[in-house]
Amino acid sequence: MAFIQSVTGGIDTEKIRGYLSLLSGSAGRLVISVAYFVAIANALSLGDFGLFATASATGVVLSRLAGFGFISPLYRTATVRPRLIGAFTAGFGVAFIASLPLVLLVALVFYQLVFANGMSIAAFFFVIAAEILFWRLFEVVIIVNNGLGRFGTGAFLTIFGTAMRGIVAVGFVFWGDGSLFHWAMLYAAANAFSLLFGAVFFYPRVKLRWKPKAYIGRMRDALSVSAAEVLFYLQMELDKILVLAVGGQVTAGLYAIIMRLIDLTALPVRAFNTILVQVIMKKRGGLSDVRTRFGIEVAIAIISIGGLAALAILLNIAPGILGNNIAQASGFLALVIIIPAFRNLVEYHSELLYAREQTTARAVILAIVGLIKATLLILLLNLLQDFSDRAIWLNAVFLLLYLTSAIATYGIAMRTKNSALALN
């Protein structure tokens, strides 16, 4: 709470309420995400879970290409000039449809390179459609509501969408046939229903207006954001793809479980990032001094590590509490205990650059981080065969990624006069 006040320049009741609403959504999503994750991680075989998690990660990356980043102008419009939401919704819709052929082509390439030997093309495209066509558009509904300051609605929708996945996953445990194809169909259906519900009942009632002149000035920002988002999620999810390609399905399953547990620690951090981005966009302000910046990074690190540590302790006391497949991966959590801090801080740096409209710099930094990550992971997977050794050295990989991101992000900010970060 204290560092929220320091960022906003004092006690800002509205921002604190907004953060608490977002945090409640994150907490609700965390509980339901755990239930969903436990159900599906144990309903599928370890190899099939590795394939599903990797296909889902691929879909998440490609979903950032869909729309060519036009979601960014839409979000900025909802935050700063809400009366133009109708015009920018129309622009986003056209950009999204125009991007689909390219997205489909890239998806086919990914399938042939990574998934063709272990996963049917039908199952793959059900998962891809779930992430790109349904969940990404559902996220647009949430993002626009957050831009309008309707954080309670955004939190509710976040919980609802995750709950739908969880309900379908539990149903699959009891009534599914255990096949990856059957689960992929149900997963797509759950995401489609969430989109329908959110769009019908919670998207702002606006009149769509086609205003190409209003879009021209925003296209550079949109394309930069799209490139940065693709690069960000590629560097976030590339490890799953590489582990599947180099290490095989079972290793990919173990790795996906570990990284999913790590990802759960990011939910409260993302709630804070959302508030921070809006503060910087609206007030052109930011982090006032080195002490504030250092305090925020320490707080993020403590929350991230503490969350995974608590989970590791629980699974050490009761290894089978989350099922057999997760139990197989739980023994490695202590070996990767500091990775959540570095991973979440890289995401935090990316959000700072987005808020300050440093989208080109953001894309370049993420490209560098992604390249370093890919290179080091390939070396790690080829030089070390024991999973424990790989897990230990992953800490060094993520430390280097964090240092690269921090040096580049704050270096750019220090060279930018009158920046939103107000560095001095």
C-alpha positions as CSV (number, residue, x, y, z in Angstrom):
1,M,0.0,0.0,0.0
2,A,2.8,2.4,0.9
3,F,4.6,2.1,-2.4
4,I,1.3,2.6,-4.3
5,Q,0.9,5.9,-2.5
6,S,4.6,6.8,-3.3
7,V,4.0,6.1,-7.0
8,T,0.8,8.1,-7.2
9,G,2.3,11.0,-5.3
10,G,0.3,10.7,-2.1
11,I,-2.8,9.0,-0.9
12,D,-5.0,8.3,-3.9
13,T,-8.2,6.6,-2.6
14,E,-9.5,5.9,-6.1
15,K,-6.2,4.3,-7.2
16,I,-6.0,2.2,-4.0
17,R,-9.6,1.0,-4.4
18,G,-8.7,0.2,-8.0
19,Y,-5.7,-1.8,-7.0
20,L,-7.6,-3.7,-4.3
21,S,-10.3,-4.5,-6.9
22,L,-7.7,-5.8,-9.3
23,L,-5.9,-7.6,-6.5
24,S,-9.2,-9.3,-5.5
25,G,-9.6,-10.4,-9.1
26,S,-6.0,-11.7,-9.0
27,A,-6.6,-13.5,-5.7
28,G,-9.8,-15.1,-7.1
29,R,-8.1,-16.0,-10.3
30,L,-5.2,-17.5,-8.3
31,V,-7.5,-19.8,-6.3
32,I,-9.4,-20.9,-9.4
33,S,-6.2,-21.2,-11.5
34,V,-4.7,-23.6,-9.0
35,A,-7.9,-25.7,-9.1
36,Y,-7.9,-25.7,-13.0
37,F,-4.2,-26.3,-13.2
38,V,-4.3,-29.2,-10.7
39,A,-7.2,-30.8,-12.6
40,I,-5.8,-30.7,-16.1
41,A,-2.2,-31.4,-15.1
42,N,-3.3,-34.7,-13.6
43,A,-6.1,-35.5,-16.1
44,L,-3.7,-35.7,-19.0
45,S,-0.5,-37.8,-19.1
46,L,2.7,-35.9,-18.3
47,G,3.6,-35.9,-22.0
48,D,0.2,-34.7,-23.2
49,F,0.3,-32.0,-20.6
50,G,3.6,-30.9,-22.0
51,L,2.2,-30.8,-25.5
52,F,-0.9,-28.9,-24.4
53,A,1.0,-26.3,-22.3
54,T,3.4,-25.7,-25.2
55,A,0.6,-25.4,-27.7
56,S,-1.2,-23.0,-25.4
57,A,2.0,-20.9,-25.0
58,T,2.4,-20.8,-28.8
59,G,-1.2,-19.5,-29.0
60,V,-0.5,-16.8,-26.4
61,V,2.5,-15.6,-28.4
62,L,0.5,-15.6,-31.7
63,S,-2.4,-13.8,-30.0
64,R,-0.2,-10.8,-29.5
65,L,0.3,-10.7,-33.3
66,A,-3.4,-10.8,-33.9
67,G,-4.7,-7.3,-34.4
68,F,-1.2,-5.9,-35.1
69,G,-1.1,-4.3,-31.7
70,F,-4.2,-2.1,-32.2
71,I,-5.4,-3.1,-28.8
72,S,-2.9,-0.5,-27.4
73,P,-4.6,2.5,-29.1
74,L,-8.0,1.0,-27.9
75,Y,-6.7,0.8,-24.3
76,R,-5.2,4.3,-24.4
77,T,-8.5,5.6,-25.8
78,A,-10.5,3.9,-23.1
79,T,-8.2,5.4,-20.4
80,V,-7.8,8.9,-21.7
81,R,-10.6,9.6,-24.3
82,P,-13.4,7.1,-23.7
83,R,-15.8,8.9,-26.1
84,L,-13.7,7.5,-29.0
85,I,-14.1,3.8,-27.9
86,G,-16.5,3.1,-30.8
87,A,-14.1,4.4,-33.4
88,F,-11.2,2.5,-32.0
89,T,-13.2,-0.7,-31.5
90,A,-14.0,-0.7,-35.2
91,G,-10.3,-0.1,-36.0
92,F,-9.3,-3.0,-33.8
93,G,-11.9,-5.3,-35.3
94,V,-10.6,-4.6,-38.9
95,A,-7.0,-5.0,-37.8
96,F,-7.8,-8.3,-36.0
97,I,-9.5,-9.8,-39.1
98,A,-6.7,-8.6,-41.4
99,S,-4.1,-10.2,-39.2
100,L,-5.6,-13.7,-39.1
101,P,-4.1,-15.0,-42.4
102,L,-0.6,-14.2,-41.1
103,V,-1.3,-15.7,-37.7
104,L,-2.6,-18.9,-39.3
105,L,0.5,-19.1,-41.5
106,V,2.8,-18.7,-38.5
107,A,0.8,-21.3,-36.5
108,L,1.2,-23.8,-39.3
109,V,5.0,-23.3,-39.3
110,F,5.1,-23.8,-35.5
111,Y,3.0,-26.9,-35.9
112,Q,5.3,-28.5,-38.5
113,L,8.5,-27.6,-36.6
114,V,7.5,-28.5,-33.1
115,F,4.2,-30.4,-32.8
116,A,3.7,-32.6,-35.8
117,N,5.2,-35.7,-34.3
118,G,3.2,-35.7,-31.1
119,M,-0.1,-33.8,-31.5
120,S,-2.8,-34.0,-34.1
121,I,-3.3,-30.9,-36.2
122,A,-7.0,-30.7,-35.1
123,A,-6.1,-30.7,-31.4
124,F,-3.4,-28.1,-32.0
125,F,-5.8,-25.7,-33.8
126,F,-8.5,-26.1,-31.1
127,V,-5.9,-24.9,-28.6
128,I,-4.6,-22.1,-30.9
129,A,-8.2,-20.9,-31.6
130,A,-9.0,-20.9,-27.9
131,E,-6.0,-18.6,-27.2
132,I,-6.2,-16.3,-30.3
133,L,-9.9,-16.1,-31.3
134,F,-11.6,-16.5,-27.9
135,W,-9.4,-15.7,-24.9
136,R,-7.5,-12.8,-26.5
137,L,-10.8,-11.1,-27.5
138,F,-12.1,-11.8,-24.0
139,E,-9.0,-10.0,-22.7
140,V,-10.0,-7.0,-24.9
141,V,-13.3,-6.8,-23.0
142,I,-11.4,-6.9,-19.7
143,I,-8.7,-4.4,-20.8
144,V,-11.3,-1.8,-22.0
145,N,-13.2,-2.1,-18.7
146,N,-9.9,-1.5,-16.8
147,G,-9.1,1.5,-19.1
148,L,-12.5,3.0,-18.1
149,G,-11.6,2.5,-14.5
150,R,-14.1,-0.3,-14.0
151,F,-11.7,-2.5,-12.1
152,G,-14.4,-4.4,-10.3
153,T,-15.9,-5.5,-13.6
154,G,-12.4,-6.4,-14.9
155,A,-11.8,-8.5,-11.8
156,F,-15.1,-10.2,-12.1
157,L,-14.5,-11.1,-15.7
158,T,-11.0,-12.3,-15.0
159,I,-12.4,-14.7,-12.3
160,F,-15.3,-15.7,-14.5
161,G,-13.1,-16.7,-17.5
162,T,-10.7,-18.6,-15.3
163,A,-13.6,-20.3,-13.6
164,M,-15.0,-21.5,-16.9
165,R,-11.7,-23.1,-17.7
166,G,-11.7,-24.7,-14.2
167,I,-15.3,-26.0,-14.5
168,V,-14.5,-27.6,-17.9
169,A,-11.3,-29.1,-16.6
170,V,-13.0,-30.7,-13.6
171,G,-15.7,-32.0,-15.9
172,F,-12.9,-33.5,-18.1
173,V,-11.4,-35.2,-15.1
174,F,-14.7,-37.0,-14.3
175,W,-16.3,-37.5,-17.7
176,G,-13.5,-37.0,-20.3
177,D,-11.8,-39.8,-22.1
178,G,-8.3,-38.5,-21.1
179,S,-7.3,-37.7,-24.7
180,L,-5.6,-34.5,-25.7
181,F,-8.0,-34.0,-28.6
182,H,-11.1,-34.2,-26.3
183,W,-9.5,-31.7,-23.8
184,A,-8.6,-29.3,-26.7
185,M,-12.2,-29.2,-27.8
186,L,-13.5,-28.5,-24.3
187,Y,-10.8,-25.9,-23.7
188,A,-11.9,-24.0,-26.9
189,A,-15.5,-24.2,-25.9
190,A,-14.9,-22.8,-22.4
191,N,-13.0,-19.8,-23.8
192,A,-15.6,-19.2,-26.5
193,F,-18.4,-19.1,-23.9
194,S,-16.3,-16.6,-21.7
195,L,-15.9,-14.3,-24.7
196,L,-19.6,-14.5,-25.6
197,F,-20.6,-13.7,-22.0
198,G,-18.2,-10.8,-21.6
199,A,-18.9,-9.2,-24.9
200,V,-22.7,-9.3,-24.6
201,F,-23.0,-8.2,-21.0
202,F,-19.9,-6.1,-20.2
203,Y,-18.4,-4.4,-23.3
204,P,-19.4,-0.7,-23.4
205,R,-22.4,0.0,-25.6
206,V,-20.9,2.1,-28.3
207,K,-21.6,2.9,-31.9
208,L,-18.9,1.5,-34.2
209,R,-17.5,4.3,-36.4
210,W,-14.8,3.8,-39.1
211,K,-12.3,6.7,-38.8
212,P,-9.1,5.8,-40.6
213,K,-7.6,9.3,-40.1
214,A,-7.7,8.7,-36.4
215,Y,-5.8,5.5,-36.8
216,I,-2.9,6.7,-38.9
217,G,-1.1,8.5,-36.1
218,R,-1.6,5.5,-33.9
219,M,-0.3,2.8,-36.2
220,R,3.4,3.2,-35.4
221,D,2.6,2.8,-31.7
222,A,0.3,-0.2,-32.4
223,L,2.9,-2.0,-34.6
224,S,5.6,-1.3,-32.0
225,V,3.4,-2.6,-29.2
226,S,2.6,-5.7,-31.3
227,A,6.2,-6.4,-31.9
228,A,7.1,-5.8,-28.3
229,E,4.2,-8.0,-27.1
230,V,5.2,-10.8,-29.4
231,L,8.8,-10.6,-28.3
232,F,7.8,-10.3,-24.7
233,Y,5.6,-13.4,-24.7
234,L,8.1,-15.2,-27.0
235,Q,10.8,-14.7,-24.5
236,M,8.4,-15.7,-21.7
237,E,7.1,-18.8,-23.5
238,L,10.0,-19.8,-25.7
239,D,11.5,-22.0,-23.0
240,K,8.5,-24.3,-23.2
241,I,8.8,-24.6,-27.0
242,L,12.6,-25.3,-26.8
243,V,12.2,-27.8,-24.0
244,L,9.6,-29.7,-26.0
245,A,11.7,-29.6,-29.2
246,V,15.0,-30.6,-27.5
247,G,14.0,-32.4,-24.3
248,G,10.9,-34.3,-25.4
249,Q,7.3,-34.5,-24.2
250,V,7.9,-35.7,-20.6
251,T,10.6,-33.2,-19.9
252,A,8.4,-30.5,-21.4
253,G,5.6,-31.6,-19.1
254,L,7.7,-31.3,-16.0
255,Y,9.1,-28.0,-17.1
256,A,5.6,-26.7,-17.9
257,I,4.3,-27.6,-14.5
258,I,7.2,-25.8,-12.8
259,M,6.9,-22.7,-14.9
260,R,3.1,-22.7,-14.4
261,L,3.6,-22.7,-10.6
262,I,6.1,-19.8,-11.0
263,D,3.6,-17.9,-13.2
264,L,1.0,-18.0,-10.4
265,T,3.3,-15.7,-8.4
266,A,2.9,-13.0,-11.0
267,L,-0.8,-12.3,-10.5
268,P,-0.5,-9.7,-7.7
269,V,2.4,-8.0,-9.6
270,R,0.3,-7.7,-12.7
271,A,-2.5,-5.9,-10.8
272,F,0.1,-3.4,-9.5
273,N,1.5,-2.9,-13.1
274,T,-2.0,-2.1,-14.4
275,I,-2.4,0.7,-11.9
276,L,1.1,2.0,-12.5
277,V,0.6,2.2,-16.2
278,Q,-2.5,4.2,-15.9
279,V,-0.9,6.7,-13.5
280,I,2.0,7.3,-15.8
281,M,-0.3,7.6,-18.9
282,K,-2.7,10.1,-17.2
283,K,-0.3,12.2,-15.2
284,R,2.9,11.8,-17.1
285,G,4.5,11.2,-13.7
286,G,6.1,8.1,-12.3
287,L,8.7,6.9,-10.0
288,S,10.2,9.9,-8.2
289,D,13.6,8.7,-7.0
290,V,16.0,5.8,-6.8
291,R,14.7,4.8,-3.4
292,T,11.2,4.4,-4.7
293,R,12.3,2.3,-7.7
294,F,14.5,0.1,-5.5
295,G,11.7,-0.3,-3.0
296,I,9.3,-1.5,-5.7
297,E,11.7,-3.9,-7.2
298,V,12.5,-5.4,-3.7
299,A,8.8,-5.7,-3.0
300,I,8.1,-7.5,-6.2
301,A,11.0,-9.8,-5.6
302,I,9.9,-10.7,-2.0
303,I,6.3,-11.3,-3.1
304,S,7.4,-13.5,-6.0
305,I,9.9,-15.6,-4.1
306,G,7.6,-15.8,-1.0
307,G,4.7,-17.2,-3.1
308,L,6.8,-20.0,-4.6
309,A,8.5,-20.7,-1.3
310,A,5.1,-21.2,0.4
311,L,4.0,-23.5,-2.4
312,A,7.3,-25.5,-2.2
313,I,6.9,-25.9,1.6
314,L,3.3,-27.1,1.2
315,L,4.3,-29.7,-1.5
316,N,7.3,-30.8,0.6
317,I,4.9,-31.5,3.6
318,A,2.2,-33.1,1.4
319,P,3.7,-34.0,-2.0
320,G,0.6,-35.7,-3.3
321,I,-1.9,-32.9,-2.3
322,L,-2.0,-31.6,-5.9
323,G,-1.8,-34.9,-7.7
324,N,0.9,-37.3,-8.9
325,N,2.1,-35.3,-12.0
326,I,2.6,-32.1,-9.9
327,A,4.3,-34.2,-7.2
328,Q,6.9,-35.3,-9.7
329,A,7.7,-31.7,-10.4
330,S,7.5,-30.3,-6.9
331,G,10.9,-31.6,-5.8
332,F,12.5,-29.2,-8.2
333,L,10.8,-26.0,-6.9
334,A,13.5,-25.3,-4.3
335,L,16.1,-25.4,-7.0
336,V,14.3,-22.5,-8.9
337,I,13.2,-20.5,-5.9
338,I,14.6,-17.1,-7.1
339,I,13.4,-17.4,-10.7
340,P,10.0,-15.8,-10.0
341,A,11.6,-12.6,-8.9
342,F,13.7,-12.2,-12.0
343,R,10.9,-13.2,-14.3
344,N,8.3,-10.9,-12.8
345,L,10.8,-7.9,-12.7
346,V,11.5,-8.3,-16.4
347,E,7.7,-8.0,-17.0
348,Y,7.6,-5.0,-14.7
349,H,10.3,-3.3,-16.7
350,S,8.4,-4.0,-19.9
351,E,5.3,-2.3,-18.5
352,L,7.2,0.8,-17.5
353,L,8.4,1.3,-21.0
354,Y,4.9,0.7,-22.4
355,A,3.5,3.3,-20.0
356,R,6.0,5.9,-21.1
357,E,5.3,5.1,-24.8
358,Q,8.9,3.9,-25.3
359,T,7.5,1.1,-27.5
360,T,10.3,0.8,-29.9
361,A,12.9,0.6,-27.1
362,R,10.7,-1.9,-25.4
363,A,10.6,-4.1,-28.5
364,V,14.4,-3.9,-28.9
365,I,15.1,-4.8,-25.3
366,L,12.7,-7.7,-25.4
367,A,14.3,-8.9,-28.6
368,I,17.7,-8.9,-26.9
369,V,16.3,-10.6,-23.8
370,G,14.6,-13.2,-26.0
371,L,17.7,-13.9,-28.0
372,I,19.9,-14.3,-24.9
373,K,17.3,-16.6,-23.3
374,A,17.0,-18.8,-26.4
375,T,20.8,-19.1,-26.8
376,L,21.4,-20.0,-23.1
377,L,18.5,-22.4,-23.0
378,I,19.7,-24.3,-26.1
379,L,23.2,-24.5,-24.5
380,L,21.7,-25.6,-21.2
381,L,19.6,-28.3,-22.7
382,N,22.4,-29.7,-24.8
383,L,25.2,-29.5,-22.2
384,L,23.3,-30.8,-19.2
385,Q,21.2,-34.0,-19.2
386,D,20.1,-34.2,-15.6
387,F,16.9,-32.2,-14.9
388,S,18.2,-31.0,-11.5
389,D,21.3,-29.6,-13.0
390,R,19.3,-27.8,-15.6
391,A,17.0,-26.4,-12.9
392,I,19.9,-25.0,-10.9
393,W,21.5,-23.3,-13.9
394,L,18.2,-21.8,-14.9
395,N,18.6,-19.3,-12.0
396,A,21.7,-17.9,-13.6
397,V,19.9,-17.6,-17.0
398,F,17.0,-15.6,-15.5
399,L,19.4,-13.5,-13.4
400,L,21.2,-12.5,-16.6
401,L,17.9,-11.7,-18.3
402,Y,16.9,-9.5,-15.4
403,L,20.2,-7.6,-15.4
404,T,20.0,-7.0,-19.1
405,S,16.4,-5.7,-18.8
406,A,17.1,-3.5,-15.8
407,I,20.3,-1.9,-17.2
408,A,18.6,-1.2,-20.6
409,T,15.3,0.0,-19.1
410,Y,16.7,2.4,-16.5
411,G,19.5,3.4,-18.9
412,I,17.0,4.6,-21.4
413,A,14.9,6.4,-18.7
414,M,18.0,8.2,-17.4
415,R,18.7,9.6,-20.9
416,T,15.2,10.8,-21.4
417,K,14.5,14.3,-20.0
418,N,11.1,15.0,-18.6
419,S,10.2,11.3,-18.8
420,A,7.2,9.8,-17.1
421,L,9.6,8.1,-14.7
422,A,11.0,11.5,-13.6
423,L,14.4,10.1,-12.9
424,N,16.9,12.4,-11.3
